Amino acid sequence: MELAVISGTGLFTPQESISNDELVTSFNQYVENFNHHHRAEIAAGVLEALLPSSVEFIEKASGIKSRYVVDKKGLLNPNIMAPRIPERGNDELSLQAEMAVVAAKQALQSAHKTSDDIDAVIIACSNLQRAYPAVSVEVQNALGIKGFAFDMNVACSSATFGIQTAENMVRTGKARAVLVINPEICTAHLNFRNRDSHFIFGDACTAMVIENKSACQAKHAFEIIDSTLVTNFSNNIRNNFGFLNCTHPEGIGKPDKLFVQEGRKVFKDVVPMVVEMITEHLAKLNLSASDIKMFFLHQANLNMNRLIASKLLGREAEFHEAPVILDEYANTSSAGSVIAFHKYKDKLTKDDMSILCSFGAGYSVGNVVLKRV
């Protein structure tokens, strides 16, 4: 059985960013307009008045201070409050593929690999911009890669599920090297008119090269010691958008066709689930949390990450032990933990152990134990 390593990473960051101040100004203008327009219904008790948001509320609830977005103008327009992304012709590279190619080229350069070294491409993300042909095959073609490609979706855990899939291909000799890419345009499925969630998501794309350790040419790489996955069905995070929507047009455009969640229930359910999974996984490997130098946790909520890390370590974690990027990037779904890994992995030295962990809708949890080599 071959050994697999993560030998390169890449990151695409959109050019535009929205601060909490900008987002709150837009949202509160929408609230003011709504309450004024529906003042009669509100007075009659038919509708409830909307409540304004605030920078303080957002930062206390999430730790988020800003987010990168593919379209700023539409999101900050109180009359639109959604990204406006023109459709591209079939002969043009799609937006997700464009993001993926940028991140993939960085990952290839980091791994000292070319397209000729890659046997497979996996696009793993929360939402795909079309059903077919697969975005991964489009990326494969754009990069000039032979072999095969496919798309997969496990919501916020897509990256870790993709890592294990690629790891298994490499370990069994089915592929020399695999590109796992996570193009997340999260702002396109977020309801920016919902006070409880309008601040959560941002856009980004990450990429990783996973290859046979014996063929690795990177100066520093991270051996995949082991990975484990678990799912447990829950409706507490859900998005009902899909191809069957057109068969029931009355539901098109309803709030459930965007991201919806029961945030408090998610917090209560997921924290113990993640802590238990990581603890059991480490025990299986004869390791403990104290053996782990860095926890690259899913970047969804600062309070959740702090609690998970403190329960694992038995004390409050330092930033260098559980780095956070969601203050700058917000929640980028499956890309979040990989962004943290991409930005801070070089702080690890030879033989240092780390964990890359995701958790989210499904519920789904993926945990990858790594060692710098």
C-alpha positions, 0 to 999 in steps of 0.5 A: 500500500502506497503512502499519500501526502498533500504536497501542494495547496492553492487559494483563489481569493476574489478581488472584492471584499465586504466589511461588516459595516458595509453589510450592516448598512445595506441590510438595515436600509432594506429593513427600513424600506420593508418596515415602511412599505409594510407599515399597515400590515405590521400595525395590524399584526399581519406581519412582524417588523424586521429587526436591524442588524449591527456590527457588534451582533455579527462579531459576537455571534460569529467572529466574522469581520469581513468576507470576499465576494465575487460580486459586491455591487449586487450584494450591497444594493438594498433592492437586490441583496444578491450577487449578480453574475452574468451567464457565460456562453457554453464556449466560455470557461465557467466561473467555478472552473475559472476559480478552480484553475487559478487555485489548481495552478498554485497547488501544482506549482507548490507541489512542483508538478505539472498537468502531466503528473495528475491522473484525476481531478475532484471538484468537491464543494457545497454547490455546483453551478450546473448539473452536467457536464461536470465542472471537474471535467471542464477544469481537467480540460482547461488544465490539459490533464489526462485521466478522469474527473468527477464532482462531489458534494458533501456540503461543508465537509466536501474537502475532507471527503475529497481528500479521503477519496484522493488518498484512497486512489493514491494508496491503491495505485489507481492514481499517481496524483490527484487534484482536489479543488473546492470552488465555493461561491457561497454568497449565491445561496445565502439569504442576505435578507435574513438577519440571523444568517446574512453575514455568514458566508464568503466566496473562495476556492482552494486546491490540493495536490495529493500524491504518492509520497515516493514521487513527492518533489515538494520541499515540505509535504504532509503525510496523510496518517489517516482519515475518517468520515461520518454522517448523521442525517439532520434537517438543521442545515438545509437548502432545497434548491434543485432540478425538481423545483421547476416541477413545482413552480409555486415554490421557486424563490421561496426562502428554503431554496437558499441556505437555512439553518437552526443555528443553536441546534447545530451548535448543540449537536455538532460540537460534541459530535466533532469532539467525540470523533476527533478524540476517538480517531486519535485514540485509534492512532495511539495519539492524544490532542496534546500530540497535535500541534495545529487544529485546522478546524472548519471555519464557520463560527469562532465560538464553535471552534474555540469550544471544540478546541478547548474541549479537546485540549482541556484548556483554551487554545492559542491562535497558533494551535487553532488558527482562524481565518473566518474574520477575514474570509467568513465561512467559505464552506468546504474551503475554510479549513483548507484556507487555514491549512494553506496559510499556516501550514508552514508554521509546522516543522518536520514530524509535527502532527496536525488535524484538518477537520470539517463539519457541517450540513448532513450532518457530515464530519471529516477528520484528516490526521497529518504529519509534516515530512 
